Amino acid sequence: MAAITGPPGEKLMNKSQVQKTEPLITKAMRTNIMAQVAYQVFNQFNSREIEKLNVFKNIHQNYIDC
């Protein structure tokens, strides 16, 4: 992917380095992750057929979301 992009701009090159003590997941990233989780749970409840599908059945066996 890096081979098809252009060289970094001057603004990016002058940006200070990220310290090792800074968190890997920023506050904005954490907020986006939580929003996606809430959206997924909301969709699971809204897309089910009432009385026919239990969205929590075998939830501990779900390898995609673990």
C-alpha positions in Angstrom: 0.0 0.0 0.0 2.8 2.4 0.8 4.3 1.9 -2.7 1.2 3.4 -4.4 1.0 6.5 -2.2 2.8 9.7 -2.5 5.6 10.9 -0.2 4.6 12.3 3.2 3.9 16.0 3.3 6.1 18.6 5.2 3.5 18.9 7.9 3.6 15.2 8.7 7.4 15.1 8.7 7.5 18.0 11.2 5.1 16.4 13.6 6.6 15.3 16.9 7.0 11.7 17.7 4.5 9.8 19.8 5.9 8.8 23.2 6.0 5.2 24.3 3.9 6.0 27.4 1.0 7.4 25.4 -2.0 5.0 25.1 -2.3 2.9 21.9 -6.0 3.5 21.7 -6.9 7.2 22.0 -10.1 8.6 23.6 -11.6 9.2 20.1 -10.8 5.6 19.0 -12.4 4.3 22.2 -15.5 6.4 21.7 -15.8 5.1 18.1 -15.4 1.5 19.2 -18.1 1.8 21.9 -20.4 3.4 19.4 -19.9 0.5 17.0 -20.6 -2.0 19.7 -23.8 -0.2 20.7 -24.8 0.0 17.1 -24.2 -3.8 16.6 -26.2 -4.7 19.7 -29.0 -2.4 18.7 -29.1 -4.0 15.2 -29.2 -7.5 16.7 -32.2 -6.7 18.7 -34.0 -4.9 15.9 -33.3 -7.4 13.2 -34.5 -10.5 15.0 -37.9 -12.1 14.6 -39.8 -11.9 17.8 -40.2 -15.2 19.6 -38.1 -17.1 17.0 -34.5 -15.9 17.5 -32.6 -15.5 20.7 -29.6 -13.2 19.9 -27.8 -14.3 23.0 -28.1 -18.0 22.3 -24.5 -19.5 22.0 -23.0 -16.0 22.4 -20.0 -17.5 24.2 -19.3 -19.5 21.1 -19.1 -16.4 18.8 -15.5 -16.3 17.5 -16.0 -13.2 15.4 -16.7 -10.8 18.2 -14.3 -12.2 20.8 
